[in-house]
């Protein structure tokens, strides 16, 4: 199946590879979770990749972008930088790749990892087979379909008038604060996860949880669901392990936070600042 006539978006995702790759196909090649790029951190052409002798362990079809077929490929773990091509983590490629291309790269790395880790059935160890109906692999004996993993996570700006609750993880660079986030647990709504995570991490009770936006976050396979919430009650208390600092900050007296506009945490903070009459840093 090719992109339907009249399809209104640039990228058409699909699972079944066409008979021919067509003109100028795009290949997202990975060694582990690092993608092969040029020295300028751009996507190399298929010809460049082939010229330098990279051989795919497995290859997957992703869909069609602006008339060009897109593929992902798993390269051997011993593949080396060579001839002006090198491997880079997707974090490094924000701003270097066009947004739509970076989004497809995020899709690609997750599909490569899923395909690599689902070659055999977890129940009976039978080799799995690729479905032609959808993006899944299945065991011929157990008949259980195995889809790419997706882990929903919530992220929230907790606000108290012109103040926002920011916290610091021990994994953050020194001095950086950000909004709160955490994974949704089985049986939970995203809104319930917001309330639980905020209370678990800071002892703050929130109300009026409102959806803000979402972002695919392939580190490794999250779907970030963004919310705004209002302070209801409580005093900040942290465990000193998962969260090492938390504090209310006025819009006019913000601490250092992650620069840029590439992640939903930044979008939430910028939105808070703009609603309080502050121009966010560029």
Helices and strands as residue ranges (DSSP letters): E 11-13, E 26-31, E 34-38, H 46-51, E 56-65, E 68-75, E 85-89, G 90-93, H 99-117, E 128-130, E 136-139, E 145-147, E 151-160, E 163-168, E 180-183, H 190-202, E 205-217, E 222-233, E 245-250, G 251-253, H 264-275
